[in-house]
Amino acid sequence: MIKFEEALKIVIDNTKVLPFEKVAITEAHGRVLAEDIIADRDQPPADNSGMDGFAVIYDDIKGASEENPAVLELVGEAKAGGEPPKVEKGKAAAIYTGGLIPEGADTVIQKELTKVEDGKVFIFQELKKGANIRKQGEDYKKGDILINKGKKIRAAEVGILASVNKATVYVHQVPKVGILTTGDEIIDIGEPITSPSQIRTSNTYALYTQVKEAGGEPVILGFAKDKPEDLIEKLRNAITCDILLTTGGVSVGDYDLVKDFVSVELGVEILFWKVAQKPGKPLAFGVWGENKRKLFFGIPGNPVAAMFVMEAYVKPALRKMRGERNIFNPLVKAKLVGGYKRKKGDRKEFIRVNVSFENGEFLAKPFGKQGSNILTGMVNSNGFGIIEIGKTQIEDGDYIDVMLFDTEFLKGSEND
């Protein structure tokens, strides 16, 4: 049995980034860039106005005030997308936001500081030279790297892609993640329950959602009974996947068949089985496929263990496959509220906690029931408090590390 840190390192070291593909920018949101985005011209491409007003020569408005306004003759207008007139001494041109600065003009006076009458504009305040002008290249210069590869594409990045004329862009492929649920007792949604030993699958759909949260493409491969022929048939559906997740069947019972069958049927090389962690001790991990580029996670069947393994191992691997730079869940230092005791300290334990941010620090309150079958504990928590090996008691007010799996609580908090 290996330690958590060693197991995680083996997973990440054996995870390879997926190749590139080209997509339209309308399909690029949430994907990870596989190329640097370079400016094809200056932005703005020429000096333009930052507001509606009048383009003037600074020397003509020196000393202008309410009592002594500068009076200039209007010679036309500069609209966004239009050709501006030339401005000479004693003249002014009406200008609109985004309009090019006319030749000769060096300052823009906002409309509120002026009055127009009989073809003249009265200016009631002196502004500094260059006021309200957006200079050429103020945002970026031609040849600048605007977005580095490895960045996840959001709305702002899509805007930049459009501004530099990138109708298509290279991004990393999305990992296809197969989910195979095993066990005679497991039934799908909608199937009738005919025995008290039967359990509706929660893992299948919780894992499906976690895969989507991390930017993967989840595929439900089916539900395999504890029969070799059924498991073999379902495993064949995994051939096209980049990651194979199985739930259940990796413990030590007579019907825990998964590890052996993925090795035989898919050529999976198991790199570890069993980790000194709670929950999720009977975790199996291996590599398979051409150049061992595909990953296998044999995930325990208990729902909390399954969700923990997804957050701690599978999501980081999936994010790395996608080309992301920041692959791990956020880790914060939090004050434990109420303390925590356990009987043994032989494994690293990840307890469900509800984290809040108050008075400048994180607080973590453990959920009452910590059994790996208690799925409501995940509903009422947003992080895993980490209890190190050797520790059997954490006092109220002591600080622990917490792996967050939901940061919604930070919206609108003091930490915002």
TAWO-V191219 format. One record per pair of residues at least 12 apart in sequence whose ideal C-beta (glycine too) atoms are under 6 Angstrom apart, sorted by the first residue. I is the first residue (numbers start at 1). J is the second residue. If there is no record, write none. Layout:
I,J
I,J
This chain:
1,274
1,276
2,272
2,275
3,276
4,275
4,277
4,348
7,272
7,275
10,271
10,272
11,285
11,313
11,317
14,287
15,317
15,320
16,293
17,323
18,172
18,173
18,321
19,173
20,34
20,170
21,173
22,168
22,170
23,171
24,168
25,158
25,161
25,169
28,153
28,169
29,153
31,153
31,171
32,152
32,171
32,172
32,322
32,323
32,324
33,149
33,151
34,149
34,170
34,171
34,172
35,149
35,170
36,145
36,148
36,149
37,146
37,147
38,145
39,140
39,142
39,144
39,146
39,164
40,164
40,165
41,142
42,136
42,137
42,141
42,142
43,139
43,140
44,134
44,136
46,100
46,136
47,101
47,133
47,135
47,136
48,98
48,100
48,134
49,95
49,97
49,99
49,108
50,132
50,134
51,97
51,110
51,132
52,96
52,97
52,111
53,108
53,109
53,110
53,111
54,92
54,94
54,109
54,114
54,121
55,87
55,93
55,95
55,101
55,102
55,105
55,108
56,92
56,107
56,109
58,106
58,107
58,129
60,72
61,123
61,126
62,126
64,123
64,125
64,126
66,124
69,122
69,123
69,124
70,123
71,120
71,122
72,91
72,92
72,121
73,91
73,120
74,92
74,119
74,121
75,91
75,93
76,93
77,94
78,93
78,95
78,99
78,100
78,102
79,96
79,99
80,96
80,98
80,99
84,100
84,102
85,102
86,102
86,103
86,104
87,102
87,104
87,105
88,104
92,121
101,133
106,129
107,129
107,131
108,132
108,133
109,123
113,125
146,160
147,160
150,325
172,322
172,323
174,217
175,216
175,242
175,243
175,318
175,321
176,217
176,241
176,242
177,211
177,216
177,218
177,243
178,219
178,221
178,238
178,241
178,244
179,204
179,207
179,220
179,245
180,221
180,234
180,246
181,201
181,204
181,223
181,247
182,224
182,248
182,249
183,248
184,225
184,226
185,197
185,198
185,199
186,199
186,201
186,223
187,200
188,201
202,303
202,375
203,247
203,303
203,306
206,307
207,245
210,310
214,315
214,318
214,319
215,322
216,318
221,234
221,237
221,238
222,234
226,255
231,257
231,261
232,265
235,265
242,294
243,295
244,296
245,297
245,299
246,258
246,298
247,299
247,301
247,306
248,301
250,282
250,284
250,298
251,282
258,298
259,284
259,298
262,296
266,288
267,288
268,286
268,288
268,296
269,286
269,287
270,284
270,286
271,285
271,286
272,285
276,347
277,347
277,348
278,347
278,349
279,304
279,305
279,308
279,372
280,300
280,305
280,308
280,309
282,300
283,309
284,298
285,297
295,317
297,314
302,372
302,373
303,375
304,372
305,372
307,378
308,350
311,329
311,405
316,328
329,403
329,404
329,405
330,404
331,401
331,403
332,362
332,402
333,399
334,355
334,362
334,364
334,402
335,363
335,397
335,399
336,364
336,394
336,398
336,400
337,363
337,365
338,396
339,394
339,395
339,396
340,366
340,394
341,393
342,392
345,390
345,391
345,392
348,389
349,387
350,384
351,366
351,370
351,385
352,367
352,377
352,381
353,366
353,381
353,383
353,385
354,381
355,382
355,383
355,402
357,413
357,415
364,385
364,402
367,380
367,381
382,406
382,409
383,402
383,404
384,403
385,400
385,402
386,401
